[in-house]
Amino acid sequence: MVFNKQSSDLCITDIAFEETLELLEWQRVCDQIASFASTSQGKRECEIGLIPNKFEVSCGYLLETIEISEIDQEIEGGLSLLGVNDIENILLRCFKGGVATGPELLEISETLRASTRLRKQIGQSESRPNISKLVADMRTLPELKRLIEFGLEEGGRVADRASEILTSLRRELFRLRIERREHLKQIVMRCSSILQDNVIAERSTRPVLAVKANAIDQLKGTVHDSSASGNTIFIEPKVVIPLGDQIAALQGKILAEENRLLAQWSSEIGANFLILQLLCQILMKLDFALARARYGKWLGGVAPEIKKTSKTKFFIEKFRHPLLVWQEHFEGGNKVQPVSFDVSSELRVVAITGPNTGGKTVTLKSIGLAVLMSKFGLLLPCIGKPSLPWFNQVLADIGDEQSLQQSLSTFSGHVVRIDRILKSLSNKTGPSLVLLDELGSGTDPTEGTALAIALLTTLADRARLTVATTHFGELKALKYSDSRFENASVGFCSETMVPTYVLNWGIPGRSNALVIAKRLGLDLKVIDKAQNLITNTDVENINNVIQGLEDQRHKQQEAAEDAAALLARTELLHEELLSQWEKQRKQSHDFQEQGRKQLEHSILEGQKEVRELIRKLRDGTADGEIARVAGKRLKRLEVHTRHKKSKNKKVSWFPKVGDRVRLVSLGKSGEVIGVSADGMQLIVMCGVFRSTVDLNSVESLEGQKPTQPETVVNIKSSLSLSSLSTVKTKKNTIDVRGLRVHEAESVVEEKLRHTTNHLWIVHGIGSGRLKKGLLEWLESLDYVEKVTPADLHDGGAGCSVVWLK
């Protein structure tokens, strides 16, 4: 009985997990991965889609995916598995003593050749230990490959060179066929009058001539066939029958020799069965990993970080549902809207609320697929650095029309599935993820709410994380009585009837049933009557509270954008001040250098004149006028030199505590008793009068102005520019439609000086000249990181987003 009960429990666990895979449409994901496989065995492994139950195996899958993706990108044209065939059945037959055909042996040879090429392409590298370990175990049996390739021709025919006996037999067969053909040609020439045509036909592998029915007695031989009309008889002439018998005997010997050779080679393959079987498994694993890597690259995926610790948070930024991505690219589906998850390690239950058609079920399925993909070693279609805790099992009850085969949306169907989930949690220990859609629906709201609360409280104790969608307002209040609970709501624009797929953490959602009904055209009288029924109830009050939280969140978002803009403008001002100061300092240095060179030149000229004057005085050729002119020249040089030296000796002065200074506006002196932190203000005691004055309003008692202290702008802010939301608002959007390119550049440049992070530029489509000119100009700016097209709901091709560095 105990054994039967354990078997029953395991069966229930397997059924619950299989239902989860079906509800999350995991097989469709596996089929998509299989389309990237290069071999039939790799495709088969992808389609099976067996998800590992052990943490170490999943981590190994992920490392293999990352490593083989790097190799695939490094090699020009990527890794190639061309020539790798599915030879498992051939190997098994040879192992059991069977004989493989020539084409089958060539498939084994091609696989060995492709394995040799793969091993050279991948090589051995310490930076890729997992893939290198796989390749290190590969044995490609070059002697066996040469044996098969030597004995077989292209197409699988046993070559004449395979054995001396076969060479001799085939040479003799060729001679006999030539001899028989010559005899037949002579008969055709001699008996052409009794033949229907001169063609040598073949019946039952024997050569025949088409003889007229009325001349059958004129050619001796064996009749093999006749025409439908009976006018033509196909006869093998008697003279070539012995040659035909010899040819048939030779063909039997040749066939026996070929079978002997094939059996010999098949025996060699059977002797290396274990080596070849291991090689097939390695090739399958390589193709399996390569298919995962190429699928992840196609999705634009990022490698997740999976941790087994209890402190790991569930964080994924802008996850795109892989099935919807495939549908968008290959089936003309709508643009995929990403969704983000950020669940702390302390939380156990997340209740997602919001209106119908708001994207709750897609969010739920996205969470489940993200976990399954990470366990399968796949890259996740998201951005940033995703982090996920390890889950031993994923269990789901998603009963809607999006299910693949069954529809268990009734209350009884939900109960059956939830019962299996609870039993699975009891049978299989370890962290589990539970996904519940429309919890408590399909029955009386009061009883459904009570059942939902009891179930979530139970799951908070048993499961690592439970994510449930609901419309019941009472579930939204669990957060305030249990710290393990958290609320989230899906964004939904009631004006456009389009979900935003943004999870608002900490804020419960509004159902917006009446708003949606009105937008869909329901009778206004019915809507007004419903509105009157709920106006004075707690539902209206709850919706008002939620509306207030959403408004407050919106105001905080605008305040954050304003603060970020102020911070950016301050940083730009700081950079501009530093640039101007550096420019002035360089100009001052250049001016001083120019004055020094002029002074050196004047000194050299003066020394030259003095030497010339001394020489003339010694020679007696100098008169008084020459001496007077030289004296004036030296006097001017002396005055100029003193002026330069006085400027160079001028030192900077900055008042400090205890110095005497003169107040320029009052013309009185006083003592400095304090200096501000930035040095721009002084506290001066003038007699009994104490005053705080600017640095520029004082001078030294010698009349020297104070040196301005170096300006340092320290900015403290708890905000991070990168953390601000990239939301299109009136403040970060500019419309340049109707302007010329140079006019638009001027307007955009001024706007960029007062914008941080992102700027939406509405340029329209038109002829495309304005857009092209703006993009070329923006790409030339150093402080612009990139320019991307806006999302469809933000303007599409008629709007571009500028990302600032």
Protein Blocks (a to p, Z undefined) as FASTA:
>chain_A
ZZmmmmmmmmmmmmmmmmmmmmnommmmmmmmmmmpcbfklmmmmmnopacfbfklmmmm
mmmmmmmmmmmmmpghiaafehiacfklmmmmmmnopacdfklmmmmmmmmmmmmmmmmm
nopafklmmlmmmmmmpcehlmlmmmmmmmpcehiiacfklpmklmmmmmmmmmmmmmmm
mmmmmmmmmmmmmpfblcdcdeehiacddddfklmmmpgcddfbdcfkopaccdddfklm
mmmmmmmmmmmmmmmmmmmmmmmmmmmmmmmmmmmmmmmmmmmmmmmmmmmmmmmmmnop
acddddfbfkbccddehiacfklmmmmmmnopacdddddddddfkbmbdcdeddehiomm
mmmmmmmmmmmmmmnopacddehjddddddfbdcdddddfkbmkbccfbfklmmmmmmmm
mmmmmmpgcjdddddehehihiafklmmmmmmmmmmmmmmmpmbdcdddfbfklmmmmmm
omkbccddddddfklopaehiacehiacdfklmmmmmmnopafklmmmmmmmmmmmmklm
mmmmmmmmmmmmmmmmmmmmmmmmmmmmmmmmmmmmmmmmmmmmmmmmmmmmmmmmmmmm
mmmmmmmmmmmmmmmmmnopacfklmmmmmmmmmmmmmmmmmmmmmmmpccddddehiac
ddfklopacddfbdcfkopaccddehjaccdddfklgccfkopacdddddddddddfbdf
klpccdddfklgccfehiafklmmmmmmmmmmmcghiacddebjmnolmmmmmmmmmmmp
mklmbdcdddfklnpjmbccdddZZ
